[in-house]
Amino acid sequence: MANILSLNVYGINNQMFKTAPQRFGFPVQNSLFREVEGVVTATSGTRLYGIVQPLPTGLNIEQPQFYVVETVAQLATLAG
């Protein structure tokens, strides 16, 4: 089982990146995987199917949503 899940992120909190996707690492045990209905990015036309949402820990009380191309099933497989 991976401790950190490394993914290409296309946007955060409904704000899509205008450039190439950025690589982010997420803690597997404190992240929620949610499904998206095939959102399409305006800049690249890439279809996004999943959201990774790190759960609040310690002093971090925010829950940003990171948009990725993987589905929830694929994220679960990658997470182990």
C-alpha positions as CSV (number, residue, x, y, z in Angstrom):
1,M,0.0,0.0,0.0
2,A,1.3,3.4,-0.9
3,N,1.6,6.1,1.7
4,I,1.6,9.0,-0.7
5,L,-0.4,9.0,-3.9
6,S,1.2,11.0,-6.7
7,L,-1.2,12.4,-9.3
8,N,-1.5,15.0,-12.1
9,V,-3.9,17.6,-10.9
10,Y,-5.8,19.7,-13.5
11,G,-7.5,22.1,-11.1
12,I,-8.3,23.0,-7.5
13,N,-11.8,24.0,-6.1
14,N,-13.4,24.5,-9.5
15,Q,-10.5,26.6,-10.8
16,M,-8.8,24.8,-13.7
17,F,-5.1,25.4,-14.4
18,K,-4.5,27.4,-17.6
19,T,-1.2,25.6,-18.2
20,A,-0.2,21.9,-18.0
21,P,-1.4,19.8,-15.0
22,Q,0.7,20.0,-11.9
23,R,2.0,16.9,-10.0
24,F,0.7,16.7,-6.4
25,G,1.2,14.1,-3.6
26,F,-1.7,13.1,-1.4
27,P,-1.7,11.1,1.9
28,V,-3.6,7.9,1.2
29,Q,-5.0,7.4,4.7
30,N,-6.4,11.0,5.0
31,S,-7.9,11.5,1.6
32,L,-11.4,11.1,0.3
33,F,-12.0,10.1,-3.3
34,R,-15.1,11.4,-5.0
35,E,-16.6,11.0,-8.5
36,V,-17.1,13.8,-11.0
37,E,-19.4,13.6,-14.0
38,G,-16.7,13.9,-16.7
39,V,-15.9,17.6,-16.3
40,V,-14.0,19.0,-19.3
41,T,-11.2,21.5,-18.9
42,A,-11.5,24.5,-21.1
43,T,-7.8,24.8,-22.0
44,S,-6.9,21.3,-22.9
45,G,-10.2,19.6,-23.4
46,T,-9.2,16.9,-20.9
47,R,-12.0,15.0,-19.3
48,L,-11.8,14.8,-15.5
49,Y,-13.5,11.9,-13.5
50,G,-12.3,12.2,-10.0
51,I,-11.7,14.5,-7.1
52,V,-9.1,13.9,-4.3
53,Q,-10.1,15.7,-1.1
54,P,-7.6,15.6,1.7
55,L,-9.4,15.5,5.1
56,P,-8.6,18.2,7.7
57,T,-5.7,17.3,10.0
58,G,-4.0,19.2,12.8
59,L,-4.2,22.9,12.1
60,N,-5.3,22.5,8.5
61,I,-9.1,23.0,8.5
62,E,-9.6,23.5,4.8
63,Q,-10.8,20.8,2.5
64,P,-9.6,21.7,-1.0
65,Q,-10.8,19.6,-4.0
66,F,-8.2,18.5,-6.5
67,Y,-9.5,17.5,-10.0
68,V,-7.8,14.4,-11.6
69,V,-8.4,12.2,-14.7
70,E,-8.7,9.0,-12.7
71,T,-12.0,7.5,-11.6
72,V,-12.8,6.6,-8.0
73,A,-12.1,2.9,-8.8
74,Q,-8.8,3.8,-10.4
75,L,-7.8,5.9,-7.4
76,A,-8.7,3.1,-5.0
77,T,-6.6,0.7,-6.9
78,L,-3.6,3.1,-7.0
79,A,-4.0,3.7,-3.3
80,G,-3.8,0.0,-2.6
